[in-house]
Amino acid sequence: MLILLSYAAVVVFVVGAVYRTWKIRRMPMHLRWELAPVPHEKGKAYYGGSYFEDHEWWTKRREKSLANELWYMFQEIVFLKGIWKHKRDLWYFSFPFHFGGLYLVGASVGLLFLGAISGLNGSFASVLNILIEVLLGTGYLMGGFGVLGLLYRRLNDPDVKPFSTFAHYFNLLFLLGIYASGLYAMFSMQRFVADLTGFAVSLITFNPDFELAAPAVLHVFLACAFLIYLPFTYMMHFIAKYFFYHDIRWNDEPMTAGGKMEKEVTRLLGQKTTWSAPHINGQGKKTWVDVATEEVKK
């Protein structure tokens, strides 16, 4: 049953992630921020400039730097640069939550399957098991600390508490259960990593003949359940964040006559408005062009 649950978890997560990505990709064009600097601005981003400051910029070839953009993304994904800069007191909990609870634990799972696929034995297997155990233990501790800190913030911070829902608390407690069960299994089992590697071998070889102690079974069960649950939650923001940065925050492509962007904007402006606000009063009859061009009644 645990093997079947593991297969189901991977399939549901992959299908759910692909579907959510497809849905986000098909959403209408969003209003762009158009704020400088944009990391891919070559030679200008470091001081906050943009190509708009150039004389007759529309006649000149734009230069972009993929390296600058990737470096910014690396800092944001790994070190949560934005939170460090704008919400430092939150970073002290959010960073260990993401880096330890997600990245270190995720890297440990990858190494588990690497060891299972390669079939290492002897001293190499021992070194790999020690590395995995260190990464897992550190990840569980950092993740648990981050969860407790974020729970405290949601319960006590007046800037966050009013916007905290049942789903926020449930998700954090769910993750706390995974980290706590992992720590319990690690300290209560003598061969925690080795047994997990054996379980990974069973998954790869489609062989249900394996032994796993009850603490590890509970830990794996919770992890698989979370993987199934994840695609249907707001925690899929790690996918949405890519589109937010590239399509909204960093999208500085100029609109050209007859281009793809102009056609899309024209199509969207021709849609009917159904807003009931008095200043709109669309009633499903007016288009956005009508709303934007008509005089407002005083």
Secondary structure as UniProt FT lines:
FT   HELIX           2..25
FT   TURN            39..40
FT   TURN            42..44
FT   HELIX           45..47
FT   HELIX           51..53
FT   TURN            55..56
FT   HELIX           57..59
FT   HELIX           66..79
FT   HELIX           81..86
FT   HELIX           88..98
FT   HELIX           99..104
FT   HELIX           105..118
FT   HELIX           123..156
FT   TURN            158..160
FT   HELIX           161..163
FT   HELIX           166..188
FT   TURN            190..191
FT   HELIX           192..205
FT   HELIX           214..229
FT   HELIX           230..232
FT   HELIX           234..236
FT   HELIX           237..243
FT   HELIX           244..249
FT   TURN            257..258
FT   HELIX           260..269
FT   TURN            278..280
FT   TURN            283..285
FT   HELIX           288..293
//
